[in-house]
Amino acid sequence: MSNLSPTLKLALDLISRSSITPEDAGCQDVMIERLKHIGFHIEPMPFGDVKNFYAKRGTSGPNLCFAGHTDVVPTGPESEWKVPPFAPKIIDGILYGRGAADMKGSLAAMVTAVESFIEANPNHNGQISFLITSDEEGPFVDGTTRVVDALMAREEKVDWCIVGEPSSTHTLGDIIKNGRRGSFSGDLTIYGKQGHVAYPHLAKNPIHLAAPAIAELASTHWDDGNDFFPPTSFQVSNLNAGTGATNVVPGTLKALFNFRFSSELDFDALKSRVTEILDKHQLRYDVEWTYNGLPFLTRPGELVDAIKNAIEATVQITPELSTSGGTSDGRFIAKMGTQVVELGPINATIHQINECVEAESLNQLSAIYERILQNLFT
């Protein structure tokens, strides 16, 4: 291990800690000690059972925040892994372990990039900060969103943020996420009347009643998207009805659905259109809404330009801007008026058995992060 880079040594240390969400397993303590050593003020910000911290160096000028999470998803059957998921190993240049891509590799690259930058620029312009949580892969209730609320309450300003989510698709830096779609879900209950299937006139089958409405929701054209976002999409994720018997008409139907929506629409507009369709079909229903976050967008400008230039200089490719994929904690940070961009390793194996990254790509990622700091603060 002695011949490994500082980035890979730190990545191996972090991955070796079994931080299945919402556990942190000491990962943040490792990062905090490194940041303290280079002059960061550390502010632990635990909420509930979740560990978070905010760290900052500098007192004036624009604030660039590196954001990420130390928690990981469960491993799945450990017997199917090439190496034990929390005993990471580099094999033929590939680093295996849970969190290698999502996102302990990025955390290691962030820390070593900042260490290298500060060594060369001890009196740098601006402010550098870290916002780290252990509640991104879980319910995300007591993590970044709570830290952001606390920072906003004291009027802390974060101008730019790089979230280390694995944004790359085929090669490091080919995609950077400069926004994400909004998301909300519905838990829909359609009421009918239970009865015997041989006497349908005495029952009301909620499956039959709901089918035309669900079909209309699925076929509705919600919007056209725009230059940065694809069109809004509606998906039914679960349907459940019945007693398990073949001779009983069910009394209720439960349906779970989700919207991923562009900046052309908002939560209230979509909710209103859903209820209009349900009412149009004269259904008796209840629906509970879960609001997961607004869309956010960082338009090309100083931050995006600094990132693109750093990628081009380090790995000689021009990245593509994208808002595709799921949600991230960037949606909470964007509430501060912050320009948010996600930049991290290749995402091909995230959440999978044998999650892995090319070891050298983490060294390159650290170099990209350091060049971003140089572009913005020197």
JOSUL-V754977 format. One record per run of one state. SS is the DSSP state (helix for helix, strand for strand, loop for the rest). FROM is the first residue (numbers start at 1). TO is the last residue. If there is no record, write none. Layout:
ss/from/to
SS/FROM/TO
SS/FROM/TO
//
This chain:
ss/from/to
loop/1/5
helix/6/15
loop/16/19
strand/20/20
loop/21/26
helix/27/37
loop/38/40
strand/41/44
loop/45/46
strand/47/47
loop/48/49
strand/50/50
loop/51/51
strand/52/57
loop/58/62
strand/63/69
loop/70/71
strand/72/72
loop/73/77
helix/78/80
loop/81/88
strand/89/91
loop/92/93
strand/94/96
loop/97/103
helix/104/120
loop/121/126
strand/127/133
loop/134/143
helix/144/153
loop/154/159
strand/160/163
loop/164/167
strand/168/168
loop/169/174
strand/175/177
loop/178/178
strand/179/180
loop/181/181
strand/182/191
loop/192/192
strand/193/193
loop/194/194
strand/195/196
helix/197/202
loop/203/203
strand/204/204
loop/205/205
helix/206/219
loop/220/232
strand/233/241
loop/242/247
strand/248/249
loop/250/251
strand/252/261
loop/262/266
helix/267/280
loop/281/284
strand/285/293
loop/294/295
strand/296/297
loop/298/301
helix/302/315
loop/316/319
strand/320/322
loop/323/329
helix/330/336
loop/337/338
strand/339/342
loop/343/345
strand/346/346
loop/347/355
strand/356/358
helix/359/377
loop/378/378
//
